[in-house]
Amino acid sequence: MPTFNDARLRLANDRPPHPTGDYVLYWMQAFRRLERNHALDHALHWSRQLKKPLVVYEGLRLDYPWASARHHRFMIDGMIDNRRRAGELGINYWPYVETPDQPARGLLRKLSEKACLVVTDDYPAFVVPKQIAALAARIDVPLHAIDGNSIVPLRLLGPAVTACAHLRHRIHRLFAEAWQHRAIAQPVFTSEARKLIEPPFKLFAAKAANVNDFIVQLPIDQTVQPVTGMVGGSIAGGAALKNFLEVKLPRYGEGRNQPDDPERNAAS
């Protein structure tokens, strides 16, 4: 059985690293955050090994399935959070949002041509597997896909199951060791990793107040509007998790079978 760290790694191609490349490229496509991220940890490992800068690229295309104003707003909220956090960390964060006059086709391949190797998020559904396979076949550097889906790597959970009861004992058996191998809460960026590089394209720099005005001009489904009072991104996600752990989880034992809102009942 592979170790927990090895179990997260899938080599999408068999290319050798290019030590003369300009940077290590982390293509952020599923786990869009700059902390507690196994793929980011892996990219930083290679940045240290090769003594190269780290570049984090996060893109948003127009042609993903069910592209809509709601999904776009949620994703861009996250990119704004990441841009702010990357500025605090002093690292290369290159966000790109495709528009009709600035197509994204070929951009990732162009970025990969100057990389020592590429690291990305592994995810078994949506468009991620096809996107990884397509890039892996077109570049001359390694593409490392990292499973950051859960505390326990998916590869160690065995065959697919049809009921939670069949999966639960596998998670319980592996959880203690997996917890010791969890992603780093606050990754350490070396001075080499933080060496700033001029991006080869204009970075997406919209502000939160102007995002809806930007989105309404895009050729995506505008009938599915952003949700009022809800934002995406790591800050909002962290707040939702904190509320769940501190408010909702303690009430789960008594309130899990109640169809109404236990928080509202408690307030009354």
Steps between C-alpha positions, in 0.01 A plus 500: 500500500643846415567753773252779553717754319571264209133410477408857421736521201402393148749548219292618205791451257852358506701811418815588701522837680668785314748642755571798274136613498406839641263384775290225655141545380203416722186488288223558756178356362310321778631589846519873462672616818848594618501301820413143603555392141688178421574604141647830616715311752627273221578795272691671781699182558615506138566873519740433786657200327565686176561839664248662268219754546145380542226623267135438592273520197122506546285524191128529428375411153172578329422151373476286814174303542215707644698824476283770656516837672450325834791260457724769355432737790573229755830410331610860456429573866751228578755644259471838671570333836797314352639817345485679834661209684772458236582869537544452874724198440696672223462215249426471127125460460378528142117511470347493153133531408421425137304751293399487132782738405755328728459123444671256735569234237868406499589720798565219747717317249699819445554539874606137527768543233703717739443281806728242660190295570127553550298406808121495500200384701371150434123455511304203364202686351379803301747624234816445707606152374470600133682828557789324674527235227493763225777711652713197594505385138602841366786610725862389529525530878351282777140551607443391859134466600445517878196355675395751764136392517490391864702417809541142371632470142237351269742233378517351852122471539470205262222422250197724466211429736127569485436584865669712763492207743736309271743792476498621858709218650770553235526867593508418872781248448718748310405828663759518782797453268349721232459779755876495555547558125245778456576804289703780658280767655734789414758395237849650519609683186877525462665812359560307176135396477396864549723640225259705291469441126332723244191315371465457121142628501293766671382372836132505589459783748128575538383620841212339685275804450539481122484125444131482408546777241784299349312169501185634335699567183618139463336243267388269781158418644381825658166356613671325794584804707748526790350416838420810702678515833742216425857529377762246399862475599713372783399773747129426469573128496700524822220695666244237393719221639548686829122548532441132429752383760399745772124535445352225284705194590430513877126497421517217249411221746168660595421692183598269216146373449331840536378640165496858628796723587649418845685834513175691454326291765787560742474876444129495575 
